[in-house]
Structure formats: structure tokens, C-alpha cells
């Protein structure tokens, strides 16, 4: 009997620990990447240069929890539904009757926090590492149901264009930027083979 799906989620966040993707960063920049540490008050925190210690937010990690077990601290990311493997997330989609999800990055511990990295070269490797992990490893398990949003860097327009040229090859269909509006990628037959970027951006 076919699985019955009731809805598609258009706004979901991948509240995963940075260690899921920072291993893809070149060794020379890895010490500048966000990393998980224990918060003095308990639970997880994210440490990154240029920013105070960031305690993971319960409101971003409500999945699988009820109002009765709400707590303002001592929250651990790995105890949250939806933060495991792509296969686990697909099983949870089935359980919830969800046909597919549009997957943004971490809500607070994502690109805005990463921009605290002072060295632009290191910061750009963080963006590339996340996009590579998202497209090649996570969403590749089922691209039709795991619709990942690639991240555009918040440096220069040239850097954004360079990342824009890379993201389609990762089978990511959407780009997200905290500075610019979201852009859907579509094939542009007129430009294909012209030596120009064979994709166009359509900002809603």
C-alpha cells in the first residue's frame, strides 16, 4: 500500500551540529570553523571566533519535544528529532505524513554566525563545505524529498556568483542568502553552451 502524504513543508531548518560538515574544510582553515562545546550552564554551545559563546536555542530545537518538557538551558542538539542522518529524516517524514521539506540552514547558528570568521578565505571555505555536504551527502539520499537550500556568501557579489556557478552541480535547486532574497535556479536554454552561466536566478 502506498504511503499517504498530507503536506510539503516549505520552511524547515537543519539544526545540525557544525561537525557534520566542517570536516570538508581544508586543514589550514579548520581551526577557524564553528565547533560544538559544552556550555557552562549545561547543554551544547557553538564557539566561533569574533562572537560570544552561543548557547543553542531551545526554540530552534523544539522538534520531538512538548511544551511540558520545555527548558531554557541544558539543551543538546543530538537529542532533537530531525538532526540525525538523512535516512532518519526520511523516516520521520513518513511518520509525519510529510512528502518533502525545503531545508534552510540552522536558524541562529547558521550563516549569520559564520560571518564572524574574520578571514574571508576561511569564511568562503565554510560556505563551500556546507553546500558540498548538503548537496553531495545529505540531500543526495533523496533529492526529491530533501530540498536543500545552498548558502550564498555575504562577502562580494563576485564571491556569490562563483558559488552560484558551483551549487547547481551539487543538485541543489535553491540558494539562500541572509543578505539577499532567496533565489530559485532554473535552466536557461538560451545561455547553455554560450560560455556564460547556464542558469538564471528568479527572486520571488
N, C-alpha and C positions, 0 to 999 in steps of 0.2 A: 504494500500500500504506500502511495506517495506521501511524503511529508507535507503537512499543511502549514503554509507560512502566512502570517497575518499582516506583516508590515515590513518596511525597509527603514532603517534608522539613518537619517541624514546628518546627524551630528553626534558622533561618538568620539571619545578621546582614548588614545592608547596610553594609559598611565603606567608605563613600564619603567623599570629602573634603567639608568643610562648604561649600565654594564652590558645590556642586551646588544648595544651597537657600538660602544666605544672601542671594542676590540678590533674594529675595522680601521681605526685611526692609525696613521703611521707612528712608529715608536717615538720619534722625535717630538711629537706633539701630545702624546698620551697623558703626560703629567698635567696638562692644562685642561683636560676634559672634566666634565662634571662626574662626580663619584658619590656613591652612597656611603654614609657614615651613620653611626648611632648618635641620636640627639641626646643631650644631657637629661632631658625630661622623659626619655624613653622613645621607642619607635625609630623610624627612619628619617634621615635628613639628607639633603643634597648639598655637597660642598663644591664650590667653584670659585675661581679667582675673581676678585672685584665685586663680590656680593656677600652679604651676611649669610650665615648658615641658614639654609632654607628647610624648615620643618615641613614634611609632606602634609598636605591639607586633607583633612577628613572629608570635606565637601567634594573633593575630586575623587575620593575613593569610597563612594557610597555603595558601589555595586556589590551585591550579595549581603549587604548589611541592612538592618532595620533601624527605625528610629529608637527602638528600645535599647540597642547596644551602641548608640552614638557616644563618642568620647572625643574631647578636643585635643588629646595628645596620646602618645604611645601607640601610634598607628603604623602598621607595617604594610608596605606595598604588596609583598608576596602573599599576604592573607586576603587579598581582594579578588573578587571574581573578575575575569576578563584580562588579567595581566599575565597569564601563562603563555603557552605556545599558541601558534595559530590553530593547531588542531583542537586544542582545548576551547578556543574561542568559537570555533565552528560548532562544537558540541553544545556550547552554551547558547549559540544562536538557535540551534534545533530545539533546545529545551524551552526557549522563549518564544518560538514561532517566528523568528526574525529571518527574513530571506537574505538580507545583506546589510552591511554597515559602511557608511562613509567615515573613515578613520582619520581624525585630526591627531596632532601630536599631543603630548602632555599639556594640560590646560595652563598650569602655572610653572611647572618645572620643565618647560619646553624651550622653543626658540628665543623667547624674550630673555630667559635666564641665561641661555648660552651666549647671548650677545655681550655678556660681561667679560668674555675672553678678550683680553687686550690685543693679542697678536692676531691680526686679520687672517693671516695664513692658517693659523691653528683653528680659528673660528670657521673658516671655509672648509677645512677638513672635517669638522664636526658635522656641518650640514651635509657634506657628501657621504660621510659614514652613515648617518641616519637614513638618508634616502636609499643608499645601497642596501642597508639591512632591511628596510621596509619593502623595497621592490623585489630584491633577489631572494630574500629568506622568508619574510613574514607573509606578505600578500601573495607571493608566488604559489603558496599552498592551494589557494583558491581565489584567483583574481576577480571572479565574478561576484563573490560574496564578501571579500575583504578588499574594500576600495580605499586604498591608502592615499593620503594627500602628501605629496612630496613638498619639501620645505624650500623656499627661496631665501637666499641670504639677505641680510639687512646691511649690506655694505654699499656697493655701487651698482648701477644699472648694468654695467658690463659683467659683473660677477653674476647677477641674476640671469642675464641672457646665457651665460656659459652653463649655468646649472639647468636652465630651461632646455638647452640642447641635449643635456645628458639624461634628464628624467624620463623622456618617452622611451628610451632604450631599456629602462627598468620596468616597463609595463605599468607605470603609474600614469593615471589619466587626469589627475588633478594636481595643481600646485597651490600651496598656501603660503602667504606671507603676512607677518604681523604688521608690515608697513603698507603693503598694497592689498587690493582686494583679491579675493580668490579667483583663479583663472582655470577654466576648463580647456584641455588641449584637444584640438580637432585636426584631422588631416586636411591639408590644403593641396589638392592635386595640382593647382597652377604653379606651386612653388617646388614641388617634388622634382628632384633632379636638376634644379636650377642652380645649385650650389649655395642656395640660401636655406635658412631653417625651414624644413618641410612641415612645420606645424604652425598653427596660429593660436593666439590667445583670445578667448572670449570672456570678458569680465562681465558678470551679471550686473 
